[in-house]
Amino acid sequence: MFRRIVLLTCAVLLTACQSNSINRDFDARRDFGGYRSWSWKEPAVQYQPDNDPRLKSDLTEQRLRQSIGEQLDQRGLRMAAAGARPDLKVQAWLIVENRQQTVSTNYGGGWSPWGGYGYWNGPMNTETRSVDYKVGTVQIDMFDGKDGKLVWRGSTERILNDNAGSPSERDQAMRTTVAKIMEQYPPR
């Protein structure tokens, strides 16, 4: 019974943490309406940790590049012709971190009525456990093509699970994530 309570508490906490918060920042002095073309800032996709072969994948990079390209295209930005200087240079990051959550559970004791009067039944016990989990972050950076300065950044993070799903589910998850990050581009 106690183990179920702890697992339920952990699941509720992790689900609460799973809400995707979107972080965006931009240079308010820039004229985003003037940006019409873009290209990749190489390396187009950076990984952290960069030596983890489970994270660094040509398939993941392809999904991320395609999703970003689609979102930029929907916003009227076109891929710059080969050799032409783009208005924006785009780079993405895929970051996976280990995190830990401390969970405390109280159990035991209780209030019991007896003959119209109540009494405290037994001691209250507290058990504290640490829950380890992984958090994935997708970050998209846009740099001015002329001066190379960062002009826009968007990111989101979510708790990762062991079941990554089918390739089509991974494609859809990447498209959805990138769309949420770029929802408010260009900034108003």
N, C-alpha and C positions, 0 to 999 in steps of 0.2 A: 504494500500500500504506500509506504513512504517513498519507495523508488518511483512509483507512478506520479506522485505529487511533485517530486523533484524534476522528473522528465517533462511533465506538463508545464511547470514553471519555466523551465529552460526554453521549451518550445514557444511559449507566449512571449518571453523576452526576445528571443531571436526573431520572431515574426514581427515584433514591434520595431526592431532595428532594421528590418528589411525594406522599409519604405524608402523608395528612391528619392533622395533629395538631390536636386539639381543645383549646381553652383555655377554661376556665370560672372564674368568680370570683363570689362572692356575699357578702352581709352575713349572717353567721352568727347575728346577734342578731334577725333577722326571723323571724316565724312564717309560713312559706310556706303552711301549711295554711289560713290565714285568707284567702288571696287566692282569690277566686271569680270575679271579673269583670275584664275588661280592655277597653281601647280603644287606638287608635293615638295616639301622641304625634306631632303634626304638626310638620314633614313626616315622614310615616311611614317613608319611605326616603330616606336621605342618600347622596350619591355623592361619591367622591373619585377623580380630579379631577372637580369638579362641572360643568365646562364641556365635557366630552367627550361629544358626541352619540352616539358608538358605545357608550358605557357607559350613559348616561341614556336609558332606553327605557320607555315605558308597558308594553310586554310583559314586560320583566324585572321591573318593579315589581309587576305583576299576579301573576307567578309567585311572587315572594318573599312578598308579602302573603298569597296563598292558602296557601302552604306553612306559613307561621308560624301562620296561623289554624287550619289543620288540626291542627298539633301542639299548640296551646293547647287546642283542643277535646278532643283525645285525653287531655289531662291534667286534664279537668274544669273548665277555665276557660271561661266564656261571655262572648261579646261583650256589653258593657254596653248597656243601652237608651239611645237617643238622649236626651241631656239629663241622664242619671244619671251620678254620679261613679263611675268604675271603681276597683277595688282596685289595678289595675296599668295603667300606660301603657307601650306597647311601641313601640320604634323600631329600625329596622334600618339597617345601613350596608353599602354595596357599594363596596369599595376596590380599585383596580387600581394596582399599582406596577411600575416597571421595576427589575429587579435584574440583577446581573452576577455571574458565577462565573468564577474564574480556574482554568484547567485546564493542568497541566503534563504533558507526555508525554516519556518517555525512549526513545530509539531508537539504533540503531547499536551497535557493539561486540559482544562475545560471547566466550564461552569455548569453545575448540575443542581436542579431544584430538588429539595428533599423536605417534605412536610411543610411546604409553604416558605421554607427558608432555602437560600442557596449556599453552596460551598464550593471552594476551588478544589478541583480534583487533579492532583499530581503536578509535577513540575513541568515547566515549559522548556523545551529543548530547541536549540538552533543548530542547524548544520549549514556550513558554507562550502560551496564547491566552485571550482573554476571550469568554465566551458570554453574550449578552444574552437575557433572557427576561422574561415578565410573570407576576406573581403576583396572583391574585385573592383577596380576603378577604371573607367574609360575617360580619358581626358583628350580634348581636341583644342589645339592651339592654332591661331592664325596670326601670321606675321605680315607686316607691310612689305610689299615687294620692292620698294625703293630704299627704305632705310633699315629694313630687317627687324624692326621693333615689334614686340608682341602688341597686337591691337585687340584681340578677343580671345577669351578662354572659356570653355565650358566643360563641366565634368559631372559625373555621377558615380556613386558606388552602391554595391549591393552585396549581400551575403551570398557566397557561392555554395552550391551543394554538389555532392558526388555524382548525381545523375545529370549529366550535361544535355541529354536528349538526343534526338536524331539530328542529322545534318540540316534538314529543313527547319527544325525547331531552333537550332543554333543560328541559322540565317535570320529567322524572324526575330529572335531575341536581340541580335546585333542591330537590325534595322530599327526596332522599337527603341532601343537604348540611344542610338545616335539621333533619332528623330526627337526624342525628349530633350537631349542636350541642346540641339540646335533649334528648338521650338521658338526661341526669341531672338534668332538671328535673322536679319540685322537688328541691332538694338535700336529702340526708339526713344 
